[in-house]
Amino acid sequence: MRTAVYAGSFDPPTNGHLWMIEQGLSLFDRLIVAIGTNPSKTYTFTVEERLSLLKASTPDKPDLEIAYFDNRYLVDYAKMKDAAYILRGIRSPGDYEYERVMRHINNDLAPTITTVFLMPPRELAQVSSSMVESLIGPQGWEKTVQRYVPEPVFEALKSVKSL
């Protein structure tokens, strides 16, 4: 069974994340979408809220698991889950440089785990959680942001950002 882990902060989940999940489901027998934490980031949504938003935005399929991991390297989490692959997206040259370095470090730590890179289509290439967050606030932000996130995420953003 080919198992992959697709990890990120998913704060908030975007249509770009959903594209990666769809591709991962078509490429692997099992896909684990894992929320990780970055101590240097400030989050809009709690881990529980992000888990809920991902579950509400993705298909309910037996080959898809939405999970959370903390305080461990991604390759160690992948080994723990018996995953032979890590799925990563590359949207820009900056992403490429970061992911290239991480791929080599991950290979040093776990040579049996292969990193697979996907490049999203042009209309999703600039969509990131931080880009979505930066669009919230000005008058009419809802119409702009709605095109970049799944409906459950949009509703959650409206609730949080109207407070």
Summary of the structure (lengths in Angstrom):
residues: 163
radius of gyration: 15.7
end to end distance: 45.6
largest distance: 49.9
contacts: 485
relative contact order: 0.20
helix: 46%
strand: 17%
